[in-house]
């Protein structure tokens, strides 16, 4: 009993001590000017003023100590200080600015050493807030969103967990995705003297010309005190876009009693909220105004005259590219030795691990199952690795989110690598095909499964890290004003991403030499070693990664319904112009038909289906990029290698891309833009298709020369001697194919992301990857003729088919060069708001009475 009593008192004492310790509240500084200068903008100052109400003497926060980031002598980094200055003056406190921006230890020490009464408020730059919370003791601190300024993080003692995240509900944060809609009331409005336009308009039909010229009969003065009267008109409706407004009803000097501005504001998840309070003024800010200050949209004149540039990529995007590097290095490092492992037997006189005798022209091998078995298993592997993404992308979009799907794929591939390493141990290989084949095939299938879950989700996750996906203007350090373009940003991101893929693919060089000179156990071990970088990088990047949550339901079902509705409304005449417009809710409503999708989703479905149609031109392209199945490796085995592995040249595909990506990104594309030479998305794909057709033609010519010079003539594949033609004659085919990928595959990644709804991006990316599976299926169909003496046609026929397809492709899709890159929800919301009559709220009716 005494023990229990002692324990109870101990727990009570601990709880009392915790209650005595201050709670830490963390907030972000106010909004900054659009030109990047020091200090706060108008909305930021209004927010700072509002904090006096949020944290002031009458609040429950009981602030006794305020810490803000240390401003620099030139005025920079003063926003946190200016944000909390009005509050500090209200509370009679001195702001502690002794800690510099990145000195989180200093902040921790200030919190630890604080012995006063009341709680602690920390105001800082938003990216550093997470680091401060971590330094205080929260190992899983959240990431402060780039597009929010209103969040309050509550971190109670012992500061190991952010227990609450709430909104300040300050002026700048009652945000509407569309223009704020206000109703007229017969009142006068007063504009305070703080440099911000305040006012309440009635019977105003337009808002052209800016805040000082909203209507010819209504003058509003900026930066001076003035009372403004307006007519009242029953039922008149005003919509503001692009500028913040409020009704100031604090003064009765001008006959203004407490009044309400009620409006509907759409929050980030699309819910409609009514913000009104009869006890106090309500501040309403259009989110477009906030965004336009931070990211000013270009005017029509600027669009035609200013240079376009890509945005800088966030560091976390590069970290995720490192994830892709490790995965592709291990994937290709293993895949590149599959053909020889399956096709050729253990070399006579070799070391028993698959390596041939030194100084011979023999090829490494293990299972000895022949060319067709090798082609069959390699094509099966490729087919599965690019069919499974259909499931992997859908599963991630709907149920687990892309980030966690990536983690599951990583775990499965890790198991696959371990099995393949075990299956390549020399004693297993020497026991015969019956013992060596099962673990290899199991590992091959698991590797395809894991890659299929990983692959459709990594590229969208990288693109997700760039959060602002509309054009805006900025001034460079040189003084030049430019347009930051989301399409160019996506192009640069995917070029870097694709370049990193091929840095990983270049790892094949290590595994091909390992099989040639040591054996397959080392080749598969090298693939496994590089792979296990993945979990480390994913764990390190976890907190900083923007992780798109699963939607809970895919738009796929709605996309099918939209397509069926369009077919029915058009009476199955698919060739009609504006075919999908017939399925839009705005059109169906006129016929009395109600549906559960939006106009934007209909346009997204149209754009997605067009992108999918483009993707169906890729299977024939893929047949020309490296040849069908193992035909390129087989060709190399029939040529003089002089000690080089017969699958060496496949590494030059990756090397070409590694060298070409920075040249294209930093020299060729900027040069074309500078001289206003259009090289848009469909043009890029068409150019890539042309290069691939030339690549296939080169492969056919080399195969013809091999047949002409081989001791066995047109049966060179099974010949014990090789052609005197050097294996380096495969280089033109390899280089042209690699260059084509930069223009075709990179652009396809962009289209898959930009032309699909947010809840279907993994799935649409998977549809593009599925085209590689279709190529593998075509290769399987051609297997019976993939043998001597018909290998010239295995190279030449796809090249001819691609050349003809390229002509038709350009004719069919060239108009998409000028199509909008990525649609925005607000474009649709604004137009819908104009068409939808809004009835007065109960609050407004009460005010009018």
C-alpha positions in Angstrom: 0.0 0.0 0.0 2.8 2.4 1.0 4.6 1.5 -2.3 1.5 2.4 -4.3 1.0 5.6 -2.4 4.6 6.6 -2.9 4.3 5.8 -6.6 1.1 7.9 -6.8 2.8 10.9 -5.1 5.8 10.5 -7.5 3.6 10.6 -10.5 1.7 13.6 -9.1 4.9 15.4 -8.5 6.1 14.7 -12.0 2.9 15.9 -13.5 3.0 19.1 -11.4 6.6 19.7 -12.5 5.5 19.3 -16.2 2.6 21.7 -15.6 5.1 24.3 -14.2 7.3 24.1 -17.3 6.4 26.5 -20.1 4.7 25.4 -23.3 6.5 26.4 -26.6 4.4 27.8 -29.5 6.1 28.1 -32.9 4.8 30.3 -35.7 6.1 31.4 -39.1 6.9 35.1 -39.9 4.4 37.1 -41.9 4.2 37.3 -45.7 7.0 39.0 -47.7 6.9 41.5 -50.6 6.7 40.0 -54.1 9.9 41.7 -55.1 11.9 39.9 -52.5 12.8 43.0 -50.5 13.1 43.2 -46.8 10.2 43.5 -44.3 6.6 42.4 -44.6 4.0 43.2 -47.3 0.6 44.7 -46.6 -0.9 41.4 -45.7 2.0 40.5 -43.5 1.6 43.7 -41.4 -2.1 43.1 -41.0 -1.3 39.6 -39.8 1.2 40.9 -37.3 -1.4 43.3 -36.0 -3.9 40.4 -35.7 -1.4 38.4 -33.5 -2.2 40.9 -30.7 -5.7 39.4 -30.6 -4.5 35.8 -31.0 -1.7 35.8 -28.4 -2.6 39.0 -26.5 -3.4 39.5 -22.8 -7.0 38.3 -23.2 -6.0 35.0 -24.9 -5.3 31.7 -23.2 -1.8 31.4 -24.6 -0.2 33.4 -21.6 2.9 34.4 -23.5 5.7 35.6 -21.2 8.7 35.3 -23.5 9.1 36.0 -27.3 12.1 34.7 -29.3 12.6 35.8 -33.0 15.3 35.3 -35.5 18.1 37.7 -35.4 17.8 40.4 -38.1 20.9 41.3 -40.2 22.4 44.7 -40.2 21.2 45.4 -43.8 17.6 44.8 -42.8 17.4 41.2 -44.2 15.8 38.5 -42.0 13.8 41.1 -40.2 10.4 39.5 -41.0 10.2 37.3 -37.8 10.9 40.4 -35.6 8.4 42.6 -37.4 5.8 39.9 -37.2 5.8 39.7 -33.4 6.7 43.4 -32.7 3.1 44.6 -32.3 2.4 41.7 -30.0 5.5 42.4 -27.9 4.5 46.0 -27.5 0.9 44.9 -26.5 2.3 42.6 -23.8 5.1 44.9 -22.7 7.8 42.3 -23.6 11.2 42.6 -25.1 11.9 40.3 -28.1 14.9 38.1 -27.7 16.8 38.2 -31.1 20.1 36.8 -29.9 19.9 33.7 -32.1 20.8 33.7 -35.8 18.7 31.9 -38.4 20.4 28.5 -38.3 21.6 28.4 -34.7 19.0 26.0 -33.4 21.2 25.1 -30.4 21.0 28.8 -29.3 17.2 28.6 -29.4 17.2 25.4 -27.4 19.4 27.0 -24.8 17.1 30.0 -24.5 14.1 27.8 -23.9 16.1 25.7 -21.4 17.4 28.7 -19.5 14.0 30.5 -19.3 12.8 30.8 -15.7 10.1 33.4 -16.0 6.3 33.0 -15.9 4.2 32.4 -18.9 4.8 30.4 -22.1 7.2 30.9 -24.9 6.5 32.1 -28.5 9.1 31.4 -31.2 8.7 33.2 -34.6 11.1 32.0 -37.3 11.6 31.2 -41.0 9.4 28.2 -41.7 12.0 25.7 -42.9 14.0 26.2 -39.7 11.0 25.7 -37.5 11.2 21.9 -38.1 14.9 21.9 -37.1 14.1 24.0 -34.0 11.4 21.5 -32.9 13.9 18.6 -33.5 16.6 20.3 -31.5 14.1 20.8 -28.6 13.5 17.0 -28.6 10.9 16.1 -31.2 12.5 13.4 -33.4 9.5 13.3 -35.7 8.7 17.0 -36.1 6.4 18.0 -39.0 7.4 20.0 -42.0 5.9 23.5 -42.1 4.1 23.9 -45.5 5.6 26.3 -48.0 2.1 27.8 -48.8 0.9 28.5 -45.3 1.6 31.3 -42.9 -1.1 30.7 -40.3 -0.1 27.6 -38.4 0.6 27.5 -34.7 2.6 24.5 -33.5 2.0 23.6 -29.8 5.0 21.9 -28.2 4.5 21.2 -24.4 7.2 20.2 -22.0 9.3 18.0 -22.3 9.1 19.2 -26.0 9.3 15.7 -27.5 6.1 16.0 -29.6 4.1 18.7 -31.4 0.7 17.9 -29.8 -1.4 20.4 -31.8 -1.4 22.3 -35.1 -4.0 25.0 -35.4 -4.7 28.1 -37.4 -4.3 31.6 -36.2 -7.4 32.6 -38.1 -5.7 35.9 -38.9 -6.6 38.3 -41.8 -4.2 36.8 -44.2 -5.3 33.3 -43.5 -9.1 33.2 -44.1 -8.3 32.1 -47.6 -10.6 31.5 -50.6 -9.4 29.6 -53.6 -11.6 31.8 -55.8 -12.5 35.5 -55.5 -14.1 36.5 -52.2 -17.8 37.1 -52.7 -19.3 39.9 -50.7 -22.9 41.3 -50.5 -23.8 44.9 -50.3 -25.3 46.4 -47.1 -26.4 50.1 -46.7 -23.4 51.2 -44.7 -20.5 53.6 -44.9 -17.0 52.3 -44.7 -13.9 53.9 -43.2 -10.4 53.4 -44.7 -7.7 53.4 -41.9 -4.4 55.3 -42.2 -2.0 52.3 -42.5 -1.1 52.3 -46.1 -3.6 49.6 -47.0 -6.8 50.0 -48.9 -9.8 49.2 -46.9 -13.4 49.6 -48.1 -16.7 48.0 -48.9 -18.2 48.4 -52.3 -21.8 48.1 -53.5 -23.3 48.0 -56.9 -19.9 47.7 -58.5 -20.0 45.7 -61.8 -16.2 45.6 -62.6 -12.9 45.7 -60.8 -10.7 46.8 -63.7 -7.9 49.1 -63.2 -6.7 48.1 -59.7 -7.7 49.1 -56.3 -7.7 52.9 -56.9 -9.9 52.7 -59.9 -12.5 50.1 -59.1 -15.5 52.1 -60.3 -15.6 55.6 -61.8 -18.1 56.9 -59.2 -16.3 55.5 -56.1 -12.9 56.9 -55.1 -10.7 55.0 -52.7 -7.6 56.7 -51.4 -4.5 54.7 -50.6 -2.4 55.6 -47.5 -4.7 58.3 -46.2 -7.7 58.5 -44.0 -11.0 58.9 -45.8 -14.6 57.9 -45.3 -16.2 56.3 -48.3 -20.0 56.0 -49.0 -21.6 53.7 -51.4 -25.1 53.1 -52.7 -26.9 50.0 -51.5 -28.8 48.0 -53.9 -31.0 45.0 -53.1 -29.4 41.8 -54.2 -26.3 43.3 -55.8 -23.3 41.1 -55.7 -19.6 41.9 -55.8 -16.7 39.5 -56.4 -13.2 40.6 -55.7 -10.2 38.8 -57.1 -6.6 39.8 -56.8 -6.8 42.2 -53.9 -7.5 41.8 -50.1 -10.5 43.7 -48.7 -12.4 44.1 -45.4 -15.2 46.1 -43.8 -13.9 48.3 -41.0 -16.8 48.8 -38.6 -15.0 49.8 -35.4 -15.9 53.5 -35.7 -19.4 54.8 -35.2 -18.2 58.3 -36.1 -19.4 57.7 -39.6 -22.5 56.0 -38.6 -21.1 52.5 -38.9 -22.3 50.0 -36.3 -20.8 46.6 -35.9 -21.4 44.8 -39.2 -20.5 41.5 -40.9 -19.0 40.6 -44.1 -19.9 37.0 -44.7 -18.4 35.0 -47.5 -17.8 31.5 -48.6 -14.1 30.5 -48.5 -12.9 27.2 -49.9 -10.1 25.7 -47.9 -7.2 23.5 -49.1 -9.2 20.3 -49.2 -12.1 21.7 -51.1 -14.6 22.1 -48.2 -16.8 25.2 -48.1 -16.7 27.2 -44.9 -18.7 30.2 -43.9 -16.6 32.7 -42.0 -18.7 35.2 -40.0 -18.9 36.5 -36.4 -21.4 39.1 -35.3 -19.2 40.2 -32.4 -16.2 41.3 -34.4 -15.0 42.4 -37.8 -14.3 39.6 -40.3 -11.2 39.9 -42.6 -11.3 38.2 -45.9 -8.4 37.8 -48.2 -8.3 36.3 -51.7 -5.7 33.6 -51.9 -5.0 34.7 -55.5 -3.9 38.1 -54.0 -1.5 36.4 -51.6 -0.1 34.1 -54.3 0.2 37.0 -56.8 2.3 38.9 -54.3 4.6 35.9 -53.7 4.5 34.7 -57.4 3.4 37.5 -59.7 1.8 36.1 -62.8 3.1 37.4 -66.1 1.1 39.8 -68.2 0.4 39.2 -71.9 3.2 41.6 -72.8 5.6 39.9 -70.5 4.7 36.5 -71.9 5.7 37.6 -75.3 8.8 39.6 -74.3 10.5 38.0 -71.2 12.8 35.1 -71.2 11.6 31.9 -69.6 13.7 30.0 -67.1 13.3 26.9 -64.9 12.9 27.2 -61.1 15.6 26.1 -58.7 14.9 22.6 -57.5 14.5 21.9 -53.8 17.4 19.8 -52.2 15.0 17.1 -51.3 14.3 16.5 -55.0 18.0 15.7 -55.5 17.9 13.3 -52.5 15.0 11.4 -54.2 17.1 11.3 -57.4 19.8 9.6 -55.4 17.2 7.0 -54.4 16.4 6.4 -58.0 20.2 6.2 -58.8 20.7 3.4 -56.2 17.6 1.5 -57.4 18.5 1.7 -61.1 22.1 0.9 -60.5 21.2 -2.4 -58.8 18.4 -3.1 -61.3 20.5 -2.6 -64.4 23.6 -4.0 -62.8 21.7 -7.3 -62.3 19.7 -7.2 -65.5 22.7 -6.7 -67.8 24.2 -10.1 -66.9 20.9 -12.0 -67.1 21.3 -12.8 -70.9 24.7 -14.4 -70.7 23.8 -16.1 -67.4 20.9 -17.8 -69.0 22.1 -18.4 -72.6 25.6 -19.7 -72.2 26.9 -22.7 -70.1 29.7 -22.5 -67.6 32.8 -21.9 -69.8 35.1 -24.9 -70.1 38.4 -24.2 -68.4 36.8 -21.3 -66.4 36.9 -20.8 -62.7 33.5 -22.5 -62.1 31.8 -19.2 -61.1 30.8 -18.3 -64.7 33.9 -16.4 -65.8 35.7 -17.7 -69.0 39.4 -18.5 -69.1 41.6 -15.3 -69.4 42.8 -14.3 -72.8 40.1 -16.2 -74.8 37.2 -14.9 -76.8 34.7 -17.0 -74.8 31.7 -15.5 -73.2 30.7 -15.7 -69.5 27.8 -18.1 -68.8 26.1 -20.3 -66.2 22.8 -22.0 -67.1 23.4 -22.8 -70.8 19.7 -22.7 -71.7 20.2 -21.1 -75.2 19.3 -17.8 -77.0 15.5 -18.4 -77.1 15.3 -19.2 -73.4 17.5 -16.2 -72.6 15.3 -14.0 -74.7 12.2 -15.5 -73.2 13.2 -15.0 -69.6 14.7 -11.5 -70.2 11.5 -10.4 -72.0 9.3 -11.9 -69.3 11.3 -10.0 -66.7 10.9 -6.8 -68.7 7.2 -7.5 -69.3 6.4 -8.0 -65.6 8.6 -5.1 -64.5 6.5 -2.8 -66.7 3.0 -4.4 -66.2 3.1 -4.6 -62.4 3.4 -0.7 -62.3 -0.3 -0.6 -63.3 -1.1 -2.2 -60.0 1.7 -0.3 -58.1 0.6 3.1 -59.4 -3.1 2.5 -58.6 -2.4 1.0 -55.2 -0.2 4.0 -54.2 -2.7 6.6 -55.5 -5.6 5.1 -53.7 -4.5 3.2 -50.6 -1.0 3.8 -49.3 0.5 6.9 -50.9 3.4 7.0 -53.3 6.1 7.3 -50.6 5.1 4.2 -48.8 4.6 2.3 -52.0 8.2 3.2 -52.8 9.3 1.7 -49.4 7.4 -1.6 -50.1 9.0 -1.9 -53.5 12.4 -1.3 -51.9 11.9 -4.1 -49.4 10.8 -6.6 -52.1 13.8 -5.8 -54.3 16.1 -6.2 -51.4 14.9 -9.8 -50.8 15.3 -10.5 -54.6 19.0 -9.4 -54.6 19.8 -11.6 -51.6 18.3 -14.6 -53.3 20.2 -14.0 -56.6 23.5 -13.6 -54.7 22.9 -17.0 -53.0 21.9 -18.6 -56.3 25.2 -17.4 -58.0 27.5 -19.0 -55.5 30.0 -21.2 -57.4 29.0 -24.5 -55.7 25.4 -23.9 -56.7 26.3 -23.2 -60.3 28.5 -26.2 -60.5 25.6 -28.4 -59.2 23.9 -27.9 -62.5 21.0 -26.0 -64.1 18.4 -27.8 -62.0 19.9 -26.3 -58.8 21.0 -22.9 -60.1 17.9 -22.0 -62.2 15.2 -22.0 -59.4 16.8 -19.4 -57.1 17.7 -17.2 -60.1 14.2 -17.3 -61.5 12.6 -16.6 -58.1 14.9 -13.6 -57.6 14.2 -12.4 -61.2 10.4 -12.5 -60.5 10.7 -10.7 -57.1 12.9 -8.1 -58.7 10.3 -7.5 -61.3 7.6 -7.2 -58.6 9.5 -4.8 -56.5 10.6 -2.6 -59.4 7.0 -2.6 -60.7 5.8 -1.1 -57.4 8.7 1.3 -57.1 9.0 2.7 -60.6 5.6 4.4 -61.2 5.8 6.3 -57.9 9.3 7.7 -57.8 9.1 10.2 -60.7 5.8 11.8 -59.6 7.2 12.0 -56.0 10.2 13.9 -57.3 8.0 16.3 -59.3 5.7 16.7 -56.3 8.6 18.4 -54.4 8.3 21.5 -56.6 5.1 23.0 -55.2 4.4 26.0 -57.3 3.3 24.8 -60.7 2.2 28.0 -62.5 4.1 30.6 -64.4 5.3 33.7 -62.4 7.8 36.5 -62.8 10.9 37.2 -60.8 13.9 39.5 -60.9 17.3 37.8 -61.1 20.4 39.1 -59.3 21.5 40.6 -62.6 18.4 42.8 -62.6 16.8 40.9 -65.5 13.1 40.1 -65.1 12.2 36.6 -66.3 9.3 34.2 -66.3 9.7 31.1 -64.2 8.1 28.4 -66.2 6.7 25.2 -64.7 7.1 23.2 -68.0 10.8 24.1 -68.2 11.1 23.3 -64.5 9.5 19.9 -65.1 11.8 19.3 -68.1 14.9 20.2 -66.1 13.7 18.0 -63.2 13.1 15.0 -65.4 16.4 15.5 -67.3 18.3 15.4 -64.0 16.2 12.5 -63.0 16.8 10.6 -66.2 20.5 11.5 -66.1 20.7 10.1 -62.6 19.0 6.9 -63.8 21.7 6.5 -66.3 24.5 7.2 -63.8 23.0 4.2 -62.0 22.7 2.3 -65.2 26.4 2.9 -65.9 27.0 0.7 -62.9 26.4 -2.1 -65.4 30.1 -1.7 -66.4 31.2 -3.0 -63.0 28.9 -6.1 -63.1 29.8 -7.0 -66.8 33.5 -7.0 -65.9 32.8 -8.9 -62.7 31.1 -11.7 -64.7 33.9 -11.7 -67.2 36.8 -11.9 -64.9 35.5 -13.1 -61.5 32.1 -14.7 -61.8 28.4 -14.2 -61.2 28.6 -14.2 -57.4 30.5 -10.9 -57.5 28.3 -9.4 -60.3 25.1 -10.0 -58.2 26.9 -9.0 -55.0 27.8 -5.6 -56.5 24.2 -5.1 -57.5 23.1 -5.9 -54.0 25.7 -3.6 -52.3 24.7 -0.5 -54.2 21.0 -1.3 -53.6 21.3 -1.2 -49.8 22.0 2.6 -50.0 18.3 3.0 -50.6 16.9 2.4 -47.1 19.5 4.8 -45.7 18.6 7.6 -48.1 14.9 7.1 -47.7 15.2 7.2 -43.9 17.3 10.4 -44.1 14.9 12.1 -46.5 11.7 11.1 -44.7 11.0 14.2 -42.8 11.8 16.6 -45.6 9.9 14.8 -48.3 6.5 16.1 -49.4 4.5 12.9 -49.2 1.2 13.0 -51.2 -1.4 11.2 -49.1 -3.5 8.5 -50.8 -6.8 9.8 -52.1 -8.9 6.9 -50.7 -10.7 6.7 -54.0 -9.2 6.9 -57.5 -10.7 9.1 -60.2 -10.3 6.1 -62.5 -14.0 5.1 -61.9 -15.1 8.6 -62.6 -12.9 8.8 -65.7 -14.6 5.7 -67.0 -18.1 7.2 -66.2 -17.1 10.5 -67.9 -15.9 8.6 -71.1 -19.2 6.6 -71.2 -21.3 9.7 -70.6 -19.4 11.5 -73.4 -20.0 8.6 -75.8 -23.7 8.5 -75.0 -24.2 12.2 -75.2 -22.4 12.3 -78.6 -24.3 9.2 -79.7 -21.1 7.3 -80.0 -19.7 9.7 -82.6 -16.1 9.8 -81.2 -14.9 12.1 -84.0 -17.0 15.0 -82.9 -15.1 18.2 -82.0 -15.1 19.0 -78.3 -16.2 15.4 -77.7 -15.7 15.5 -73.9 -17.5 18.8 -73.4 -20.8 16.9 -73.5 -19.9 15.2 -70.2 -19.2 18.5 -68.3 -21.6 19.2 -65.4 -22.2 22.7 -66.7 -23.5 21.3 -70.0 -25.4 18.4 -68.4 -27.1 20.7 -65.9 -29.0 22.4 -68.7 -30.5 19.0 -69.5 -31.4 18.3 -65.9 -28.7 15.8 -65.4 -26.7 15.9 -62.1 -23.3 14.2 -61.9 -20.6 13.9 -59.2 -17.6 15.2 -61.1 -16.3 18.7 -62.0 -15.7 20.4 -65.3 -12.0 20.3 -64.5 -12.0 16.5 -64.1 -13.6 16.2 -67.5 -10.8 18.3 -69.0 -8.2 16.2 -67.1 -9.7 13.0 -68.4 -9.5 14.4 -72.0 -5.9 15.5 -71.4 -5.0 12.1 -69.8 -6.5 10.1 -72.7 -4.6 12.2 -75.2 -1.4 11.5 -73.3 -2.2 7.8 -73.1 -2.8 7.8 -76.9 0.7 9.4 -77.3 2.1 6.6 -75.1 0.8 4.0 -77.5 3.3 5.1 -80.1 6.2 4.1 -77.8 6.2 0.2 -78.1 7.5 0.4 -81.7 10.0 3.1 -80.6 11.2 0.8 -77.8 11.9 -2.0 -80.2 14.4 0.3 -81.9 16.1 1.4 -78.8 18.7 -1.3 -78.2 17.0 -3.9 -80.3 14.6 -6.8 -79.5 15.4 -8.9 -76.4 19.0 -10.0 -76.3 19.6 -9.4 -80.0 22.2 -6.7 -79.4 24.1 -8.9 -76.9 23.9 -11.8 -79.3 25.3 -9.5 -82.1 28.2 -8.5 -79.9 29.0 -12.1 -79.1 29.5 -12.7 -82.9 32.0 -9.9 -83.2 35.7 -9.4 -82.2 35.8 -8.2 -78.6 39.6 -8.2 -77.9 38.9 -9.0 -74.2 35.9 -6.7 -73.8 32.6 -8.3 -72.6 30.1 -8.8 -75.3 27.5 -6.8 -73.4 29.9 -3.9 -72.8 28.4 -1.6 -75.4 25.1 -1.4 -73.6 26.9 0.6 -70.9 27.6 3.3 -73.5 23.8 4.0 -73.7 24.0 5.2 -70.1 27.4 7.0 -70.7 25.9 8.9 -73.7 22.9 10.1 -71.6 25.1 11.1 -68.7 27.2 13.3 -71.0 24.3 14.6 -73.1 21.9 15.6 -70.4 23.9 18.6 -69.0 24.7 19.7 -72.6 21.0 19.6 -73.6 19.8 21.2 -70.4 22.3 24.0 -69.9 23.4 24.7 -73.5 21.1 23.4 -76.3 17.6 24.2 -74.7 18.6 27.7 -73.4 20.2 28.5 -76.8 17.0 27.5 -78.6 14.8 29.6 -76.2 17.1 32.6 -76.5 16.7 32.6 -80.3 13.0 31.9 -80.0 13.3 28.5 -81.8 10.4 26.4 -80.7 11.4 22.9 -79.6 8.2 21.9 -77.8 7.0 18.7 -76.4 5.7 17.0 -79.5 8.6 18.3 -81.5 11.0 16.7 -79.0 9.3 13.3 -79.2 9.2 13.4 -83.0 12.9 14.2 -83.1 13.6 11.3 -80.6 11.6 8.9 -82.7 13.7 9.9 -85.8 16.9 9.2 -83.9 15.6 5.8 -82.8 14.7 4.8 -86.4 18.2 5.7 -87.5 19.5 3.6 -84.5 17.6 0.6 -85.7 18.9 1.1 -89.2 22.5 1.2 -87.9 21.9 -2.1 -86.1 20.6 -3.7 -89.3 23.7 -2.6 -91.3 26.1 -3.9 -88.6 24.3 -7.3 -88.6 24.5 -7.4 -92.4 28.3 -6.8 -92.1 28.6 -9.5 -89.4 26.9 -12.0 -91.6 29.1 -11.1 -94.6 32.4 -11.5 -92.6 31.6 -14.3 -90.2 33.2 -17.7 -91.0 29.8 -19.2 -90.7 28.1 -16.6 -92.9 24.4 -16.1 -92.0 24.6 -18.4 -89.0 27.1 -16.3 -87.0 25.2 -16.7 -83.7 26.1 -20.3 -83.2 29.5 -20.1 -84.8 32.5 -21.2 -82.8 34.5 -18.4 -84.4 33.7 -14.7 -84.6 33.5 -12.0 -87.3 36.6 -9.8 -87.6 34.2 -6.8 -87.3 35.0 -5.0 -84.0 32.3 -4.8 -81.4 32.9 -1.1 -81.3 30.9 -0.8 -84.5 27.8 -1.1 -82.2 28.5 2.4 -80.9 26.5 4.4 -83.5 23.4 2.3 -82.8 23.9 2.7 -79.0 24.6 6.4 -79.1 21.6 7.3 -81.3 19.3 5.2 -79.2 20.5 6.9 -76.0 20.0 10.4 -77.4 16.5 9.5 -78.5 15.6 8.6 -74.9 16.5 12.2 -73.7 13.9 13.6 -76.0 11.2 10.8 -75.9 11.2 9.3 -72.4 11.9 12.5 -70.5 9.0 14.3 -72.3 6.7 11.3 -71.7 7.5 11.6 -67.9 6.4 15.2 -68.0 3.2 14.5 -69.9 2.3 11.6 -67.6 2.5 14.0 -64.6 1.1 17.2 -66.1 -1.8 15.8 -68.0 -3.3 13.7 -65.3 -5.4 14.4 -62.1 -3.5 14.5 -58.9 -5.1 11.2 -57.7 -4.1 9.3 -60.9 -0.5 10.4 -61.4 1.0 7.1 -60.3 -1.4 5.2 -62.5 -0.8 7.4 -65.6 2.9 7.1 -65.1 2.4 3.3 -64.9 0.5 3.4 -68.2 3.5 4.9 -69.9 5.8 2.3 -68.3 3.4 -0.3 -69.5 4.3 0.6 -73.1 7.7 -1.1 -72.4 5.8 -4.2 -71.4 4.0 -4.1 -74.7 7.3 -3.8 -76.4 8.4 -6.9 -74.6 5.2 -8.7 -75.7 6.0 -7.8 -79.3 9.5 -9.1 -78.8 8.0 -12.4 -77.4 5.8 -12.7 -80.6 8.9 -12.2 -82.7 11.0 -14.8 -80.8 10.4 -17.6 -83.3 12.2 -15.6 -86.0 14.8 -14.1 -83.7 17.5 -16.4 -85.0 19.9 -16.8 -87.9 19.6 -16.1 -90.8 16.8 -13.5 -90.2 18.5 -11.1 -87.7 18.9 -8.3 -90.3 15.1 -8.0 -90.4 14.8 -8.1 -86.6 16.8 -4.9 -86.7 15.4 -3.4 -89.9 11.7 -4.0 -89.8 11.1 -2.1 -86.6 13.2 0.8 -88.0 11.0 1.1 -91.1 7.8 0.8 -89.0 9.0 3.6 -86.7 9.9 5.9 -89.6 6.3 5.6 -91.0 4.8 5.9 -87.5 6.8 9.1 -86.8 5.3 10.9 -89.9 1.8 10.0 -88.7 2.6 10.9 -85.1 3.6 14.5 -86.1 0.6 14.9 -88.2 -1.7 13.7 -85.4 -0.3 15.5 -82.4 1.6 18.6 -83.5 -1.2 20.8 -82.2 -0.4 19.8 -78.6 2.8 21.9 -78.8 0.6 24.9 -77.9 -1.7 23.1 -75.5 -1.7 24.2 -71.8 1.0 22.3 -69.9 -0.9 22.0 -66.6 -4.4 23.1 -65.7 -5.3 24.8 -62.5 -8.3 24.2 -60.3 -8.8 27.9 -59.7 -9.4 28.6 -63.4 -12.5 26.4 -63.2 -13.6 27.6 -59.7 -13.7 31.2 -60.8 -15.8 30.5 -63.9 -18.2 28.3 -61.9 -18.6 31.0 -59.2 -19.8 33.5 -61.8 -22.5 31.1 -63.0 -23.8 29.9 -59.6 -26.3 32.2 -57.8 -25.6 32.4 -54.1 -28.5 32.9 -51.7 -28.0 35.2 -48.6 -26.8 33.5 -45.5 -28.9 33.6 -42.3 -26.3 36.0 -40.7 -26.7 38.4 -43.6 -30.5 38.3 -43.4 -30.3 39.1 -39.7 -27.9 42.1 -40.4 -30.3 43.5 -43.0 -33.2 43.3 -40.6 
